[in-house]
Amino acid sequence: MKTWLFFIHLFLSFSVLGQNLTITEREIRNEFFAIRKIQNPQSVKEWKIPQGVSSLVVRIPKNQDFTNSYLTIGNEKILLVEDHDSANDFSKVSQLFFVSPTDPDRRLSLLADNWNNPIEIHEFSAPPFSQNVIADQNLGKNTARTEDCDFPNTIKQSTWRTGLKPPAELPSSTQVRHVIVHHAAGSNSATDYISVIRNIYLLHTESNGWNDVGYNFLIAQDGTIFEGRDGQNVTTTDNVTGAHFCGKNQNTMGICLLGNYETAGVKPTEATLQSLGKLIAWKLKKENLNPLGENTHSGGALKTISGHRDGCSTDCPGTNTYALLSQIRTETLRYCTILANESLEENTPIILYPNPTRNTFSLKNNILQIQNLELYDACGRKMKVWEKPQAIYSVSELPKGIYLLRIQTEKGEKIEKLLVE
């Protein structure tokens, strides 16, 4: 009798096309996670999402045809995209689909013309968490001066993980030589960012089977920085070995930008980019790393600041974010002087002109004695050195692009950006 009751619990009947059909097996793993197994996707048209489910993800066997594959939640129709970075037998659709707890129209349907193999829907139930906790404490907001190199304000794991299971195992530490930028490939409209973080945590721990969230940090569209993988007093968040870079996580720190930047016309917000720049600048200053440089990683060269797709076949961090990486590398220098041991004051009277330039430039300086200049390209390669001050400096032989000029004086160093047209 108990066996029959168990199967009655697992197999649920729904009304599909006016008929009562047993369409899916739903296995409740725990209070936060359930798996719905659909044996024949072609026969499933629509079902109700259970109360309490806050997000879900679709898992499809690898090498499935994604042509004309859509998921509909309520009235929203979403094109499904394969996650090429999946490490198991399933190819996870790389997007968490969020379900409003107050939406009365909690219907879900699949349109997949070419799906003939069983699929799984992983459902997550993150308990509600008050966004007011963040607002009341004014946490995570980064209002420091642009040139400030201190560790930026963050939301700690102990805050956003309230009510969820903590990691079961202690983390390992790594010496970071690369910062890897990701995107969550999730909602561009969700504004309850702490709920988004909690659902990502459930995805990584319950569905992926990891001990903790994969990223070291996550940044919301309003610039709020969340600390990700927990150091648990063994190490610091920035030095925890993550689970984010194609199985090659040693010597990397992963930063995930909330949102989907593969979506046409959607770019990271200015608040996101400012927090990203401050966080990267702090880390690179701490580790004495060149934001324009590269280091050896897993047998090959990898830029100090790279995107997820630099490690394996994936859309992450989204085409629109990836196109900004050169700008992010150079703009990181705005937040603190990383290439110099001693920086000059912001108001130091050194003027670079004309800028942009085509052939030559000069330095206007009435106080400091300039000793020498070094010019770096956007990849951190040293292109030219002037060991003595000159009235005119020639760059006519250089290709067009953004360069960083390192100016050394008797009182310290200063970085200036030079644009060659």
C-alpha positions as CSV (number, residue, x, y, z in Angstrom):
1,M,0.0,0.0,0.0
2,K,2.8,2.4,0.9
3,T,4.4,1.8,-2.5
4,W,1.2,2.7,-4.4
5,L,0.9,5.9,-2.3
6,F,4.5,6.8,-3.2
7,F,3.7,6.6,-6.9
8,I,0.5,8.4,-6.5
9,H,2.5,11.2,-4.9
10,L,5.0,11.3,-7.8
11,F,2.7,11.1,-10.8
12,L,0.3,14.1,-11.2
13,S,-2.5,14.4,-13.6
14,F,-3.2,17.7,-15.5
15,S,-5.8,18.8,-18.0
16,V,-4.2,18.9,-21.4
17,L,-6.2,19.8,-24.5
18,G,-9.3,19.0,-22.6
19,Q,-8.2,15.5,-21.5
20,N,-6.9,14.2,-18.2
21,L,-3.5,12.8,-19.0
22,T,-0.6,11.7,-16.9
23,I,2.0,13.9,-18.5
24,T,4.8,14.3,-16.0
25,E,6.6,12.9,-13.0
26,R,7.3,15.4,-10.3
27,E,9.8,14.4,-7.7
28,I,10.1,16.7,-4.7
29,R,13.7,16.6,-3.5
30,N,13.4,19.0,-0.6
31,E,11.6,22.2,0.4
32,F,13.6,24.2,-2.1
33,F,13.9,21.9,-5.1
34,A,11.7,19.7,-7.3
35,I,12.3,17.9,-10.6
36,R,9.6,17.5,-13.2
37,K,10.4,14.7,-15.8
38,I,8.5,15.0,-19.1
39,Q,8.8,11.8,-21.1
40,N,7.3,13.1,-24.3
41,P,7.6,16.9,-24.8
42,Q,5.4,16.8,-27.9
43,S,2.4,15.7,-25.8
44,V,2.7,18.4,-23.2
45,K,0.9,21.6,-23.9
46,E,0.4,23.4,-20.6
47,W,0.4,22.9,-16.9
48,K,0.1,24.9,-13.7
49,I,3.2,26.0,-11.8
50,P,2.8,24.9,-8.1
51,Q,2.6,27.6,-5.5
52,G,5.9,28.5,-3.9
53,V,8.0,27.9,-7.0
54,S,10.0,31.1,-7.6
55,S,12.0,30.1,-10.7
56,L,12.7,27.2,-13.0
57,V,15.2,26.0,-15.6
58,V,14.9,23.6,-18.5
59,R,17.3,20.7,-19.0
60,I,17.4,19.0,-22.4
61,P,19.6,16.1,-23.5
62,K,22.7,17.3,-25.3
63,N,22.8,17.7,-29.1
64,Q,19.1,18.4,-29.2
65,D,17.7,20.7,-32.0
66,F,16.7,24.0,-30.5
67,T,15.0,25.4,-33.7
68,N,11.6,26.9,-32.9
69,S,12.0,26.0,-29.2
70,Y,10.1,28.3,-26.8
71,L,9.0,28.4,-23.2
72,T,5.8,30.4,-22.3
73,I,5.2,31.5,-18.7
74,G,1.9,33.3,-18.4
75,N,1.8,35.7,-21.3
76,E,5.6,35.8,-21.8
77,K,7.1,33.8,-24.7
78,I,10.9,33.2,-24.4
79,L,13.2,31.7,-27.0
80,L,15.2,28.8,-25.5
81,V,19.0,28.9,-26.0
82,E,21.4,26.0,-25.4
83,D,24.1,26.2,-22.7
84,H,27.2,24.8,-24.4
85,D,29.1,24.9,-21.1
86,S,27.1,22.2,-19.4
87,A,29.3,19.5,-17.9
88,N,26.8,16.6,-17.6
89,D,24.5,14.7,-19.9
90,F,21.9,17.5,-20.1
91,S,22.3,20.8,-21.9
92,K,20.9,23.4,-19.4
93,V,19.0,26.2,-21.0
94,S,21.2,29.0,-19.7
95,Q,18.5,31.1,-18.2
96,L,16.5,31.1,-14.9
97,F,12.9,31.8,-15.7
98,F,11.3,33.7,-12.8
99,V,7.8,33.2,-11.7
100,S,5.9,36.0,-9.9
101,P,4.5,34.6,-6.6
102,T,1.5,37.0,-6.9
103,D,0.8,36.3,-10.6
104,P,-2.5,34.4,-10.7
105,D,-1.7,33.2,-14.2
106,R,1.0,30.7,-13.3
107,R,0.8,28.6,-16.5
108,L,3.8,27.1,-18.2
109,S,3.9,25.6,-21.7
110,L,6.6,24.4,-24.1
111,L,6.8,24.7,-27.8
112,A,9.6,22.5,-29.2
113,D,9.0,21.1,-32.7
114,N,12.1,18.9,-32.7
115,W,12.2,17.6,-29.1
116,N,11.5,13.9,-29.0
117,N,13.6,12.9,-26.0
118,P,12.7,13.2,-22.3
119,I,13.4,16.5,-20.7
120,E,13.5,17.8,-17.2
121,I,12.1,21.0,-15.6
122,H,13.9,21.9,-12.4
123,E,11.8,24.0,-10.1
124,F,13.2,26.2,-7.3
125,S,11.4,27.6,-4.3
126,A,13.4,30.4,-2.7
127,P,11.5,31.7,0.5
128,P,10.6,35.4,0.2
129,F,13.2,37.8,1.6
130,S,12.6,41.4,2.3
131,Q,14.4,43.8,0.0
132,N,14.0,46.4,2.8
133,V,16.8,44.7,4.7
134,I,19.1,45.9,2.1
135,A,17.6,49.4,1.8
136,D,17.5,49.9,5.6
137,Q,21.2,49.1,6.0
138,N,22.2,50.9,2.8
139,L,24.4,48.0,1.9
140,G,26.0,47.2,-1.3
141,K,25.9,50.8,-2.6
142,N,29.2,52.1,-3.9
143,T,29.4,55.9,-3.4
144,A,33.1,56.1,-2.7
145,R,35.3,58.5,-4.7
146,T,36.2,57.3,-8.2
147,E,39.9,57.0,-7.3
148,D,39.3,55.1,-4.0
149,C,40.9,51.7,-4.1
150,D,39.3,50.3,-0.9
151,F,37.2,47.2,-1.0
152,P,33.8,48.3,-2.3
153,N,30.6,47.9,-0.3
154,T,29.0,44.4,-0.6
155,I,26.1,42.3,0.6
156,K,27.5,39.4,2.6
157,Q,26.4,35.8,2.2
158,S,25.1,35.8,5.7
159,T,22.5,38.4,4.6
160,W,21.3,37.2,1.2
161,R,21.4,33.4,2.1
162,T,19.1,33.8,5.1
163,G,16.6,30.8,5.3
164,L,18.6,28.8,2.7
165,K,20.9,25.8,3.4
166,P,24.6,26.9,3.9
167,P,27.4,25.1,2.0
168,A,28.1,21.6,3.4
169,E,31.8,21.6,2.7
170,L,34.7,23.9,3.4
171,P,36.1,25.8,0.3
172,S,39.6,25.7,-1.2
173,S,41.7,28.8,-1.9
174,T,43.5,29.9,-5.1
175,Q,46.0,32.6,-6.0
176,V,44.1,34.8,-8.5
177,R,45.8,35.9,-11.7
178,H,42.7,36.4,-13.8
179,V,39.3,38.0,-13.4
180,I,36.6,36.3,-15.4
181,V,33.5,38.3,-16.3
182,H,30.1,36.5,-16.7
183,H,26.5,37.3,-17.2
184,A,23.6,35.5,-15.5
185,A,21.7,35.1,-18.8
186,G,18.6,35.8,-16.7
187,S,15.9,38.4,-16.4
188,N,16.6,42.0,-17.6
189,S,13.4,43.2,-15.9
190,A,13.6,41.7,-12.4
191,T,14.3,44.3,-9.7
192,D,14.2,42.1,-6.6
193,Y,17.9,41.4,-6.9
194,I,18.3,39.6,-3.7
195,S,15.6,37.1,-4.8
196,V,17.6,36.7,-8.1
197,I,20.7,35.9,-6.2
198,R,18.9,33.4,-3.9
199,N,17.5,31.6,-7.0
200,I,20.9,31.4,-8.7
201,Y,22.2,29.9,-5.4
202,L,19.5,27.2,-5.6
203,L,20.2,26.5,-9.2
204,H,23.9,26.0,-8.5
205,T,23.6,24.0,-5.3
206,E,20.4,21.9,-5.9
207,S,20.3,21.5,-9.7
208,N,24.0,21.6,-10.6
209,G,25.0,19.8,-7.4
210,W,27.7,22.3,-6.4
211,N,28.6,23.0,-2.8
212,D,28.0,26.8,-3.2
213,V,27.2,29.4,-5.8
214,G,29.8,29.3,-8.6
215,Y,30.8,32.9,-8.7
216,N,33.0,34.9,-6.3
217,F,30.9,38.0,-6.7
218,L,27.6,39.0,-8.5
219,I,26.6,42.6,-9.5
220,A,23.0,43.7,-9.9
221,Q,21.8,46.3,-12.4
222,D,21.7,49.0,-9.8
223,G,25.4,48.4,-9.0
224,T,24.8,46.4,-5.8
225,I,27.7,43.9,-5.3
226,F,26.8,40.6,-3.7
227,E,29.6,38.3,-2.3
228,G,29.2,34.9,-3.8
229,R,31.1,31.7,-2.9
230,D,31.6,31.8,0.8
231,G,35.2,31.7,2.3
232,Q,33.7,30.3,5.5
233,N,36.7,31.8,7.5
234,V,39.0,29.5,5.5
235,T,39.8,32.2,3.0
236,T,38.3,35.4,1.6
237,T,35.5,35.6,-1.0
238,D,37.9,36.9,-3.7
239,N,40.3,34.0,-3.2
240,V,37.8,31.1,-3.0
241,T,38.2,28.6,-5.9
242,G,34.9,28.9,-7.8
243,A,32.9,26.9,-10.3
244,H,32.5,29.2,-13.2
245,F,35.3,28.9,-15.8
246,C,34.9,25.8,-17.9
247,G,36.3,23.5,-15.3
248,K,39.5,25.6,-15.2
249,N,38.8,27.6,-12.1
250,Q,42.3,27.7,-10.5
251,N,43.9,31.2,-10.4
252,T,40.6,32.9,-11.4
253,M,38.0,35.1,-9.7
254,G,34.5,35.1,-11.3
255,I,32.2,38.1,-11.4
256,C,28.7,37.6,-12.7
257,L,26.6,40.5,-14.0
258,L,22.9,40.0,-13.5
259,G,20.9,40.2,-16.7
260,N,21.1,38.8,-20.2
261,Y,23.6,40.7,-22.4
262,E,23.2,38.4,-25.4
263,T,19.8,40.1,-25.9
264,A,19.9,42.6,-28.7
265,G,20.3,46.2,-27.6
266,V,20.8,45.3,-23.9
267,K,24.1,46.4,-22.3
268,P,25.3,46.5,-18.7
269,T,24.1,49.6,-16.9
270,E,26.5,52.4,-16.0
271,A,26.0,51.5,-12.3
272,T,27.0,47.9,-13.0
273,L,30.1,49.0,-14.9
274,Q,31.1,51.4,-12.2
275,S,30.8,48.7,-9.5
276,L,32.6,46.2,-11.8
277,G,35.5,48.6,-12.3
278,K,35.9,49.4,-8.6
279,L,35.8,45.7,-7.7
280,I,38.3,44.7,-10.4
281,A,40.6,47.6,-9.6
282,W,40.7,46.7,-5.9
283,K,41.5,43.1,-6.7
284,L,44.2,43.8,-9.3
285,K,45.8,46.4,-7.0
286,K,45.8,43.9,-4.2
287,E,47.4,41.2,-6.3
288,N,49.7,43.7,-8.2
289,L,48.2,42.6,-11.6
290,N,48.2,44.7,-14.8
291,P,44.6,45.1,-16.1
292,L,46.0,45.4,-19.6
293,G,48.3,42.4,-19.3
294,E,48.0,38.6,-19.6
295,N,49.2,35.6,-17.7
296,T,49.6,31.9,-18.4
297,H,46.5,29.8,-17.6
298,S,46.0,26.1,-18.2
299,G,48.9,26.0,-20.6
300,G,48.0,29.1,-22.6
301,A,47.9,32.9,-22.5
302,L,44.8,34.5,-20.9
303,K,44.2,38.2,-20.4
304,T,44.1,39.4,-16.8
305,I,40.5,40.5,-17.4
306,S,38.7,38.0,-19.6
307,G,35.2,36.8,-20.5
308,H,33.8,33.3,-19.9
309,R,33.8,32.6,-23.6
310,D,37.6,32.9,-23.6
311,G,37.7,29.5,-21.8
312,C,35.2,27.4,-23.7
313,S,32.3,27.4,-26.1
314,T,29.6,29.6,-24.5
315,D,27.7,32.8,-25.2
316,C,28.7,34.1,-21.7
317,P,29.2,37.0,-20.8
318,G,26.9,37.9,-23.7
319,T,28.1,39.6,-26.9
320,N,27.2,43.1,-25.6
321,T,29.4,42.6,-22.5
322,Y,32.2,41.0,-24.3
323,A,32.4,43.9,-26.7
324,L,33.1,46.2,-23.7
325,L,36.0,44.2,-22.2
326,S,38.7,46.4,-23.9
327,Q,37.0,49.4,-22.4
328,I,36.6,47.7,-19.0
329,R,40.4,47.0,-19.0
330,T,41.4,50.6,-19.7
331,E,38.6,52.2,-17.6
332,T,39.7,50.1,-14.6
333,L,42.7,52.4,-14.4
334,R,40.3,55.3,-13.6
335,Y,39.6,53.8,-10.2
336,C,43.1,53.6,-8.9
337,T,46.6,53.6,-10.4
338,I,47.4,50.0,-10.8
339,L,50.5,50.2,-12.9
340,A,52.2,52.6,-10.5
341,N,53.5,52.0,-7.0
342,E,52.9,55.7,-6.1
343,S,50.3,57.7,-7.8
344,L,50.1,61.5,-8.2
345,E,47.2,63.5,-6.9
346,E,44.2,63.8,-9.2
347,N,44.8,67.5,-9.8
348,T,48.5,67.1,-10.8
349,P,49.0,69.6,-13.6
350,I,49.9,67.3,-16.5
351,I,47.8,67.9,-19.7
352,L,48.0,65.6,-22.7
353,Y,47.3,67.3,-26.1
354,P,46.0,66.9,-28.7
355,N,44.0,63.9,-27.5
356,P,42.7,62.2,-29.7
357,T,45.7,62.5,-32.0
358,R,46.8,61.1,-35.4
359,N,50.5,61.6,-35.4
360,T,52.0,63.4,-32.4
361,F,51.2,64.7,-28.9
362,S,52.8,66.9,-26.3
363,L,52.6,67.2,-22.5
364,K,51.8,70.5,-20.9
365,N,53.5,70.6,-17.5
366,N,54.8,73.7,-15.7
367,I,55.7,72.2,-12.3
368,L,56.8,68.6,-12.3
369,Q,59.9,67.3,-14.0
370,I,59.0,64.4,-16.3
371,Q,61.6,61.6,-16.3
372,N,60.3,59.1,-18.8
373,L,57.2,57.8,-20.6
374,E,55.9,54.3,-21.4
375,L,53.1,53.6,-23.8
376,Y,51.0,50.4,-23.5
377,D,48.3,49.1,-25.8
378,A,44.9,47.7,-24.7
379,C,46.4,44.2,-24.2
380,G,49.1,45.5,-21.9
381,R,52.0,45.3,-24.3
382,K,54.6,48.0,-24.0
383,M,54.7,49.8,-27.4
384,K,57.1,52.7,-26.9
385,V,59.4,54.2,-24.3
386,W,60.7,57.7,-24.2
387,E,63.5,57.9,-21.7
388,K,63.9,61.7,-21.9
389,P,61.3,64.5,-22.0
390,Q,60.6,65.8,-25.5
391,A,58.6,68.7,-26.9
392,I,56.7,66.5,-29.3
393,Y,56.2,62.7,-29.0
394,S,55.5,60.7,-32.2
395,V,53.0,57.9,-32.5
396,S,52.5,58.0,-36.2
397,E,53.7,54.4,-36.7
398,L,51.1,53.0,-34.3
399,P,47.7,51.5,-35.3
400,K,44.5,53.2,-34.3
401,G,43.3,52.4,-30.8
402,I,43.3,53.2,-27.1
403,Y,46.6,53.4,-25.4
404,L,47.7,54.0,-21.8
405,L,50.6,56.5,-21.2
406,R,52.6,55.9,-18.0
407,I,54.2,59.2,-17.0
408,Q,57.0,59.0,-14.5
409,T,58.0,62.2,-12.6
410,E,60.2,63.0,-9.6
411,K,57.2,62.8,-7.4
412,G,55.5,59.7,-8.6
413,E,53.6,58.3,-11.6
414,K,50.4,59.0,-13.4
415,I,48.4,57.1,-16.0
416,E,46.7,59.0,-18.9
417,K,44.6,57.5,-21.7
418,L,45.7,58.4,-25.3
419,L,43.4,57.8,-28.3
420,V,45.2,57.4,-31.7
421,E,42.8,58.0,-34.6
